[in-house]
Amino acid sequence: MKKRILIIDDELDICLLLQSYLKRQSFDAHYEQNLKTGLQALSDLEPAVLILDNNLPDGLGVEQIPAIKASYPDLTLLIISAYSSLKQKAIDSGADAFISKPFNYASIMAYL
């Protein structure tokens, strides 16, 4: 069974590039572009890994980390953001890793 990954990012190009790359690496990759649909997909899909952007149209990803980790303690949660100043807050909130944008695929693959 392929490892399922959910990407929540409002930038469609990032979603499509990541999804395409991850599928080529034999992952079952899905994406959503806002928190509302993303959190619903998290519940529906129950992925092993969540790649979560911080600045989304309907909220901040980093603010969702404690609730997500409380509901899905085994989930690997990666925060991606262009704002490296959020790194410590993301880690302190329970993220497994913080990846700065722009990122390379190797930085994502290191956590998969």
Backbone as CSV, one residue per row, in Angstrom:
resi,resn,N_x,N_y,N_z,CA_x,CA_y,CA_z,C_x,C_y,C_z
1,MET,0.839,-1.184,0.000,0.000,0.000,0.000,0.887,1.252,0.000
2,LYS,0.563,2.188,-0.857,1.337,3.420,-0.963,1.092,4.317,0.247
3,LYS,2.149,4.986,0.695,2.008,5.947,1.785,1.240,7.153,1.271
4,ARG,0.189,7.532,2.002,-0.664,8.653,1.594,-0.131,9.957,2.187
5,ILE,-0.083,10.986,1.337,0.399,12.309,1.728,-0.637,13.342,1.326
6,LEU,-0.907,14.274,2.243,-1.803,15.388,1.955,-1.001,16.677,1.987
7,ILE,-1.179,17.493,0.966,-0.547,18.809,0.854,-1.646,19.851,1.016
8,ILE,-1.446,20.808,1.918,-2.376,21.935,2.040,-1.568,23.199,1.792
9,ASP,-1.782,23.801,0.635,-1.056,25.010,0.233,-1.936,25.773,-0.751
10,ASP,-1.997,27.079,-0.604,-2.853,27.873,-1.493,-2.214,28.144,-2.845
11,GLU,-0.935,27.850,-2.992,-0.254,28.069,-4.270,-0.414,26.814,-5.134
12,LEU,-1.263,26.914,-6.147,-1.574,25.763,-6.989,-0.327,25.156,-7.622
13,ASP,0.607,25.996,-8.058,1.809,25.456,-8.700,2.604,24.579,-7.742
14,ILE,2.705,24.966,-6.486,3.416,24.149,-5.501,2.675,22.831,-5.292
15,CYS,1.358,22.908,-5.166,0.555,21.691,-4.995,0.770,20.720,-6.149
16,LEU,0.673,21.228,-7.366,0.788,20.365,-8.541,2.193,19.792,-8.699
17,LEU,3.210,20.613,-8.466,4.586,20.128,-8.569,4.877,19.062,-7.521
18,LEU,4.490,19.330,-6.274,4.719,18.350,-5.209,3.938,17.063,-5.464
19,GLN,2.675,17.209,-5.833,1.857,16.027,-6.084,2.463,15.177,-7.202
20,SER,2.844,15.813,-8.285,3.427,15.096,-9.415,4.714,14.385,-9.004
21,TYR,5.593,15.087,-8.304,6.856,14.494,-7.867,6.605,13.311,-6.931
22,LEU,5.732,13.510,-5.948,5.476,12.452,-4.967,4.836,11.224,-5.611
23,LYS,3.966,11.432,-6.565,3.367,10.288,-7.270,4.428,9.513,-8.047
24,ARG,5.375,10.230,-8.643,6.473,9.558,-9.352,7.352,8.765,-8.389
25,GLN,7.349,9.150,-7.122,8.120,8.443,-6.096,7.274,7.359,-5.415
26,SER,6.124,7.049,-6.002,5.215,5.988,-5.539,4.448,6.314,-4.264
27,PHE,4.187,7.589,-4.025,3.320,7.999,-2.922,1.921,8.278,-3.467
28,ASP,0.933,8.169,-2.596,-0.450,8.516,-2.921,-0.653,9.957,-2.443
29,ALA,-0.465,10.923,-3.321,-0.451,12.343,-2.941,-1.736,13.054,-3.345
30,HIS,-2.248,13.858,-2.410,-3.466,14.650,-2.610,-3.176,16.075,-2.158
31,TYR,-3.961,17.030,-2.647,-3.781,18.401,-2.173,-5.111,19.115,-2.017
32,GLU,-5.086,20.125,-1.152,-6.190,21.068,-0.957,-5.563,22.448,-0.841
33,GLN,-6.366,23.498,-1.107,-5.802,24.842,-1.158,-6.265,25.773,-0.048
34,ASN,-6.966,25.250,0.948,-7.315,26.073,2.107,-7.500,25.162,3.314
35,LEU,-7.576,25.772,4.493,-7.686,24.984,5.716,-8.993,24.213,5.809
36,LYS,-10.093,24.845,5.431,-11.393,24.190,5.576,-11.436,22.869,4.817
37,THR,-11.126,22.910,3.530,-11.167,21.676,2.744,-9.995,20.764,3.100
38,GLY,-8.878,21.367,3.479,-7.713,20.580,3.871,-7.953,19.765,5.128
39,LEU,-8.569,20.382,6.133,-8.847,19.656,7.372,-9.903,18.575,7.152
40,GLN,-10.847,18.831,6.259,-11.826,17.791,5.916,-11.135,16.626,5.211
41,ALA,-10.223,16.942,4.288,-9.473,15.896,3.582,-8.593,15.111,4.557
42,LEU,-8.039,15.795,5.548,-7.230,15.121,6.566,-8.070,14.055,7.270
43,SER,-9.289,14.411,7.616,-10.208,13.472,8.263,-10.609,12.335,7.319
44,ASP,-10.911,12.674,6.086,-11.377,11.678,5.112,-10.271,10.726,4.658
45,LEU,-9.087,11.274,4.386,-7.998,10.493,3.794,-7.110,9.797,4.821
46,GLU,-7.021,10.364,6.028,-6.133,9.866,7.075,-4.732,9.574,6.539
47,PRO,-4.050,10.604,6.034,-2.716,10.402,5.470,-1.674,10.098,6.551
48,ALA,-0.551,9.571,6.118,0.578,9.346,7.021,1.370,10.627,7.215
49,VAL,1.326,11.505,6.197,2.113,12.741,6.206,1.239,13.904,5.762
50,LEU,1.376,15.022,6.467,0.718,16.275,6.085,1.795,17.310,5.820
51,ILE,1.768,17.887,4.619,2.650,19.001,4.264,1.767,20.236,4.285
52,LEU,1.987,21.101,5.261,1.083,22.208,5.553,1.774,23.554,5.389
53,ASP,1.219,24.384,4.531,1.694,25.760,4.382,1.212,26.561,5.588
54,ASN,1.870,27.657,5.884,1.423,28.484,7.001,0.386,29.508,6.575
55,ASN,0.700,30.310,5.571,-0.205,31.397,5.169,-1.236,30.897,4.171
56,LEU,-2.427,30.628,4.679,-3.519,30.132,3.843,-4.640,31.153,3.835
57,PRO,-5.510,31.128,2.840,-6.547,32.157,2.719,-7.488,32.225,3.921
58,ASP,-7.668,31.102,4.603,-8.617,31.084,5.717,-7.969,30.829,7.079
59,GLY,-6.663,31.097,7.184,-6.006,30.969,8.482,-4.543,30.617,8.364
60,LEU,-3.928,30.454,9.526,-2.507,30.134,9.602,-2.322,28.664,9.962
61,GLY,-1.550,27.981,9.157,-1.299,26.567,9.402,-0.689,26.297,10.761
62,VAL,0.250,27.140,11.179,0.941,26.917,12.450,-0.033,26.930,13.629
63,GLU,-1.111,27.678,13.517,-2.104,27.725,14.596,-2.921,26.437,14.680
64,GLN,-2.913,25.648,13.630,-3.674,24.395,13.599,-2.873,23.197,14.101
65,ILE,-1.574,23.366,14.249,-0.709,22.232,14.588,-1.135,21.519,15.871
66,PRO,-1.347,22.229,17.002,-1.692,21.495,18.231,-2.954,20.640,18.092
67,ALA,-3.991,21.173,17.470,-5.237,20.412,17.309,-5.039,19.228,16.362
68,ILE,-4.288,19.441,15.295,-4.033,18.351,14.341,-3.261,17.231,15.024
69,LYS,-2.197,17.582,15.749,-1.378,16.561,16.407,-2.145,15.860,17.526
70,ALA,-3.062,16.578,18.191,-3.881,15.948,19.232,-4.814,14.904,18.620
71,SER,-5.359,15.207,17.453,-6.279,14.281,16.783,-5.564,13.171,16.020
72,TYR,-4.360,13.472,15.544,-3.606,12.515,14.721,-2.170,12.427,15.246
73,PRO,-1.962,11.818,16.411,-0.628,11.826,17.028,0.454,11.115,16.213
74,ASP,0.079,10.176,15.359,1.068,9.448,14.559,1.368,10.110,13.220
75,LEU,0.659,11.182,12.914,0.843,11.906,11.659,2.193,12.621,11.636
76,THR,2.918,12.494,10.540,4.122,13.298,10.335,3.666,14.616,9.735
77,LEU,3.932,15.717,10.433,3.452,17.034,10.014,4.634,17.928,9.670
78,LEU,4.699,18.337,8.414,5.756,19.218,7.923,5.149,20.576,7.612
79,ILE,5.714,21.630,8.183,5.287,22.994,7.858,6.225,23.522,6.781
80,ILE,5.641,24.110,5.728,6.446,24.774,4.703,6.043,26.243,4.675
81,SER,7.037,27.112,4.645,6.754,28.546,4.645,7.964,29.321,4.152
82,ALA,7.684,30.456,3.553,8.756,31.361,3.133,9.286,32.166,4.314
83,TYR,8.583,32.109,5.443,8.957,32.896,6.621,9.694,32.018,7.621
84,SER,11.021,32.001,7.529,11.816,31.139,8.401,11.718,31.541,9.871
85,SER,11.219,32.744,10.142,11.042,33.183,11.528,9.994,32.335,12.259
86,LEU,9.194,31.574,11.529,8.164,30.720,12.133,8.686,29.358,12.562
87,LYS,9.935,29.058,12.238,10.464,27.717,12.481,10.291,27.280,13.928
88,GLN,10.743,28.082,14.874,10.686,27.672,16.275,9.252,27.512,16.756
89,LYS,8.373,28.435,16.342,6.967,28.333,16.736,6.347,27.049,16.195
90,ALA,6.655,26.710,14.959,6.113,25.491,14.353,6.588,24.251,15.111
91,ILE,7.867,24.193,15.413,8.424,23.044,16.133,7.854,22.983,17.547
92,ASP,7.802,24.126,18.222,7.249,24.172,19.580,5.777,23.770,19.608
93,SER,5.066,24.025,18.517,3.639,23.688,18.432,3.401,22.213,18.125
94,GLY,4.459,21.503,17.739,4.325,20.072,17.492,4.639,19.595,16.092
95,ALA,5.038,20.509,15.200,5.416,20.084,13.846,6.650,19.191,13.924
96,ASP,6.715,18.221,13.039,7.873,17.337,13.000,9.058,17.986,12.299
97,ALA,8.770,18.949,11.428,9.842,19.648,10.724,9.308,20.941,10.127
98,PHE,10.228,21.856,9.892,9.932,23.116,9.211,10.810,23.156,7.974
99,ILE,10.197,23.381,6.832,10.936,23.440,5.568,10.698,24.803,4.947
100,SER,11.791,25.513,4.692,11.697,26.866,4.142,11.430,26.830,2.649
101,LYS,10.571,27.750,2.204,10.354,27.973,0.771,11.364,29.013,0.314
102,PRO,11.906,28.905,-0.856,11.745,27.776,-1.769,12.483,26.553,-1.225
103,PHE,11.972,25.383,-1.509,12.561,24.142,-1.020,12.936,23.268,-2.203
104,ASN,13.748,22.266,-1.918,14.036,21.270,-2.952,13.388,19.956,-2.526
105,TYR,13.228,19.066,-3.467,12.541,17.810,-3.175,13.264,16.996,-2.112
106,ALA,14.582,17.065,-2.084,15.340,16.292,-1.097,14.973,16.694,0.325
107,SER,14.684,17.981,0.540,14.327,18.429,1.888,12.987,17.848,2.328
108,ILE,12.090,17.603,1.386,10.808,16.959,1.687,11.018,15.454,1.877
109,MET,11.741,14.846,0.966,11.944,13.395,0.992,12.646,12.931,2.266
110,ALA,13.435,13.787,2.871,14.146,13.425,4.099,13.187,13.027,5.217
111,TYR,11.948,13.479,5.150,10.968,13.200,6.206,9.931,12.156,5.803
112,LEU,10.066,11.603,4.621,9.089,10.625,4.151,9.630,9.221,4.267
